[in-house]
Amino acid sequence: MQDHKLAVLIDADNVPYANVKEMLEEVSKSGTPTVKRIYGDWTKPHLSGWKHVLLENAITPVQQYSYTTGKNSSDSALIIDAMDILYSDKVTGFCIVSSDSDFTRLATRLREAGMVVIGIGEKKTPQPFIAACNKFIYIEILQPVEKEESTKVLVKSITKEKPKPTQKAIDKVDKQTINLIVNSVDDLADETGWTFLASLGNFISKKKPDFDPRNYGFNKLYDLIKYINKFEIDERDSGGHKHVKHIYLRLK
């Protein structure tokens, strides 16, 4: 995957500050944050919780006064900055951190310009904004995994036991989710019916930007696949390091 140069733009009025470190760690999986700005009216007491994390995470606060009651003026400031950054040619992608659907058109415009757009917001985020992003990540899943849970996952992987969720799920593995995975495996399958697992996650995200195994309580797509228990799984030698396996699956 390309290591994108990302502009991270945060709407302070529409996301909580508790998981800022986890948010930035998640962004770093997709690229290097070269611009980090947060927008809000810092004279308002409800934003005071953000102040202690800005210096720790090198995020630049942008002051935007609320000119009228009931209107989030930081939206327009974020949008104007995003377009300025777009035309500066200094980044290859954007991360918009907000649960506000007002950024739907911005995300669409950035993608039209060839930018990768990652959204981060709460589960309540309206669907139009989620659909406008290449990938959308829910803040609720950005919780540190306990070491004990990680050990249990490793043991289950070694013993081939059917895994169980290792963290709090925000979505159920319902029929719609299962059908999405089954249909995606079928779409990618070769003439023998096998699908390469490494290609599956990205393919599903193109259909459903907010798809993430962590939504269902699993750290990895492989664990979610084994939990569904509808596929044959074949671990093949990679041809390189003996401990590296390529995972293939097909419908039983």
C-alpha positions as MATLAB code, in Angstrom:
seq = 'MQDHKLAVLIDADNVPYANVKEMLEEVSKSGTPTVKRIYGDWTKPHLSGWKHVLLENAITPVQQYSYTTGKNSSDSALIIDAMDILYSDKVTGFCIVSSDSDFTRLATRLREAGMVVIGIGEKKTPQPFIAACNKFIYIEILQPVEKEESTKVLVKSITKEKPKPTQKAIDKVDKQTINLIVNSVDDLADETGWTFLASLGNFISKKKPDFDPRNYGFNKLYDLIKYINKFEIDERDSGGHKHVKHIYLRLK';
ca = [
       0.000    0.000    0.000;
       1.191    3.494   -0.849;
       2.444    5.520    2.097;
       0.260    8.589    1.672;
       1.065   12.067    2.943;
      -2.084   12.913    4.866;
      -3.732   16.104    6.052;
      -5.606   15.335    9.278;
      -8.396   17.850    9.856;
     -10.407   17.515   13.075;
     -13.815   19.031   13.823;
     -13.572   19.612   17.580;
     -17.317   20.176   17.946;
     -18.322   16.788   16.561;
     -15.895   14.207   17.954;
     -14.767   13.361   21.508;
     -11.201   14.054   22.593;
     -10.723   10.890   24.700;
      -9.146    8.760   21.952;
      -6.941   11.271   20.136;
      -3.826    9.120   20.483;
      -5.630    6.062   19.093;
      -7.067    8.146   16.234;
      -3.616    9.305   15.146;
      -2.186    5.792   15.471;
      -4.992    4.562   13.197;
      -4.255    7.297   10.664;
      -0.573    6.316   10.685;
      -1.530    2.868    9.356;
      -2.593    4.533    6.093;
       0.168    7.109    5.752;
       2.158    9.915    7.356;
       0.207   12.808    8.891;
       2.016   15.859    7.515;
      -0.675   18.386    8.478;
      -2.621   18.117   11.753;
      -5.169   20.833   12.487;
      -8.204   21.043   14.734;
     -11.042   23.551   14.345;
     -13.285   25.062   16.976;
     -14.182   28.096   19.026;
     -11.632   27.724   21.804;
     -13.345   30.414   23.872;
     -16.187   27.951   24.526;
     -15.913   25.930   27.783;
     -17.165   22.664   26.213;
     -13.930   22.424   24.191;
     -11.633   22.756   27.196;
     -11.021   19.006   27.269;
      -9.162   19.178   23.961;
      -6.535   21.639   25.127;
      -4.367   19.231   27.122;
      -3.975   16.789   24.204;
      -3.058   19.272   21.458;
       0.554   19.816   22.501;
       1.082   16.125   23.264;
       0.057   15.183   19.722;
       1.426   18.229   17.837;
      -2.016   19.287   16.597;
      -2.379   22.920   15.548;
      -5.571   24.566   16.886;
      -7.429   26.882   14.524;
      -9.647   29.460   16.201;
     -13.037   29.971   14.571;
     -15.477   32.224   16.398;
     -19.163   31.339   16.427;
     -20.694   34.303   14.632;
     -24.277   33.089   15.022;
     -26.046   30.974   17.630;
     -26.630   27.327   16.753;
     -24.350   27.267   13.695;
     -21.047   25.394   13.640;
     -18.766   27.932   11.934;
     -15.723   25.650   12.238;
     -17.159   23.611    9.343;
     -16.513   26.382    6.834;
     -13.001   27.021    8.181;
     -12.108   23.329    7.844;
     -13.507   23.181    4.295;
     -11.608   26.292    3.181;
      -8.352   24.944    4.637;
      -8.921   21.570    2.984;
      -9.236   23.189   -0.442;
      -6.132   25.325    0.161;
      -4.176   22.200    1.123;
      -5.543   20.326   -1.894;
      -4.198   22.928   -4.320;
      -0.845   23.126   -2.523;
      -0.004   19.624   -3.885;
       1.699   18.744   -0.589;
      -0.498   15.773    0.337;
      -1.953   12.715   -1.363;
      -4.811   12.136    1.052;
      -7.021   13.586    3.759;
      -8.376   12.328    7.050;
     -11.515   14.150    8.135;
     -12.329   13.536   11.786;
     -15.972   14.392   12.354;
     -19.421   12.861   12.800;
     -21.050   15.663   10.800;
     -22.687   15.009    7.420;
     -21.841   18.579    6.367;
     -18.476   17.260    5.145;
     -20.038   14.877    2.629;
     -19.562   17.238   -0.316;
     -15.992   18.003    0.759;
     -15.095   14.301    0.867;
     -16.662   13.796   -2.559;
     -14.763   16.762   -4.034;
     -11.436   15.575   -2.616;
     -11.934   12.112   -4.094;
     -12.806   13.652   -7.452;
      -9.384   15.335   -7.291;
      -7.709   11.948   -6.831;
      -7.194   12.198   -3.081;
      -7.605    9.271   -0.692;
     -10.189   10.252    1.927;
     -10.373    8.552    5.325;
     -13.181    9.441    7.701;
     -13.158    8.948   11.455;
     -16.269    9.550   13.516;
     -18.769    8.127   15.958;
     -21.243    5.358   15.146;
     -23.957    8.004   14.807;
     -22.265    9.483   11.702;
     -24.803    9.809    8.846;
     -24.416    7.316    6.000;
     -23.877    9.903    3.211;
     -20.600   11.076    4.783;
     -19.454    7.489    5.331;
     -20.218    6.577    1.710;
     -18.274    9.610    0.446;
     -15.027    8.338    2.032;
     -12.670    5.644    0.765;
     -12.630    4.232    4.279;
     -14.515    5.161    7.424;
     -13.440    4.160   10.934;
     -15.643    4.336   14.008;
     -14.079    5.945   17.062;
     -15.772    3.392   19.315;
     -13.473    0.594   18.089;
     -10.272    2.533   18.730;
      -9.656    1.012   22.133;
      -6.380   -0.584   23.260;
      -6.575   -4.389   23.209;
      -5.662   -6.021   26.505;
      -2.546   -8.196   26.466;
      -4.504  -11.082   27.977;
      -6.991  -10.926   25.090;
      -4.181  -10.838   22.527;
      -2.691  -13.971   24.089;
      -6.049  -15.736   23.901;
      -6.340  -14.869   20.221;
      -2.871  -16.308   19.570;
      -3.732  -19.537   21.379;
      -6.973  -19.927   19.466;
      -5.152  -19.353   16.174;
      -2.609  -22.039   16.994;
      -5.193  -24.578   18.155;
      -7.541  -23.851   15.213;
     -10.440  -23.215   17.568;
     -13.303  -21.089   16.367;
     -12.466  -17.601   17.660;
     -14.763  -15.470   19.764;
     -14.971  -11.664   19.819;
     -12.058  -10.215   21.776;
     -13.356   -6.690   22.234;
     -16.657   -4.852   22.500;
     -18.625   -5.101   19.240;
     -20.622   -2.150   17.887;
     -22.271   -4.207   15.113;
     -23.687   -7.733   14.935;
     -22.477  -10.334   12.455;
     -25.882  -10.402   10.802;
     -27.097  -11.983    7.570;
     -26.325   -8.828    5.597;
     -22.689   -8.849    6.749;
     -22.312  -12.551    5.986;
     -23.806  -12.059    2.518;
     -21.414   -9.166    1.881;
     -18.414  -11.362    2.691;
     -19.733  -14.404    0.808;
     -20.508  -12.360   -2.316;
     -17.103  -10.644   -2.171;
     -15.308  -13.990   -1.907;
     -17.302  -15.181   -4.916;
     -16.452  -12.020   -6.893;
     -12.710  -12.457   -6.290;
     -12.538  -16.243   -6.677;
     -10.303  -17.794   -9.336;
     -11.431  -20.627  -11.639;
     -10.991  -23.148   -8.798;
     -13.103  -21.079   -6.385;
     -10.255  -19.899   -4.125;
      -9.906  -16.269   -2.973;
      -6.746  -14.675   -1.567;
      -7.580  -13.298    1.892;
      -5.180  -10.348    1.564;
      -7.238   -9.014   -1.355;
     -10.588   -9.507    0.345;
     -10.496   -6.746    2.978;
      -9.717   -3.948    0.512;
     -12.340   -5.250   -1.903;
     -15.064   -5.275    0.755;
     -14.090   -1.745    1.864;
     -14.738   -0.521   -1.673;
     -18.294   -1.805   -1.352;
     -18.775   -0.701    2.247;
     -16.314    2.007    3.444;
     -17.091    1.453    7.145;
     -16.428   -2.307    7.043;
     -13.912   -3.285    9.700;
     -13.559   -6.625   11.559;
     -13.208   -4.632   14.777;
     -16.813   -3.466   14.383;
     -17.784   -7.065   15.165;
     -15.295   -7.544   18.001;
     -12.455   -9.141   15.985;
      -8.965   -7.731   15.528;
      -8.406   -9.420   12.166;
     -10.531  -10.323    9.147;
      -9.158  -13.881    9.393;
     -10.769  -14.300   12.833;
     -14.092  -12.981   11.566;
     -13.948  -15.404    8.615;
     -13.315  -18.350   10.948;
     -16.139  -17.209   13.247;
     -18.629  -17.164   10.351;
     -17.558  -20.762    9.590;
     -18.800  -20.862    5.996;
     -15.450  -21.217    4.241;
     -12.751  -23.764    3.608;
      -9.406  -22.272    4.593;
      -6.090  -23.182    2.971;
      -2.793  -21.915    4.394;
      -0.148  -22.042    1.657;
       3.584  -21.440    1.795;
       4.483  -17.980    0.574;
       7.634  -19.175   -1.165;
       9.685  -16.866    1.011;
       9.980  -16.982    4.799;
       8.878  -20.371    6.096;
       6.743  -18.827    8.845;
       4.778  -16.632    6.420;
       1.609  -18.204    5.049;
      -0.743  -17.020    2.319;
      -4.363  -17.574    3.322;
      -6.928  -18.660    0.718;
     -10.597  -19.417    1.255;
     -13.617  -20.665   -0.639;
     -17.236  -21.338    0.171;
     -17.911  -24.746    1.691;
];
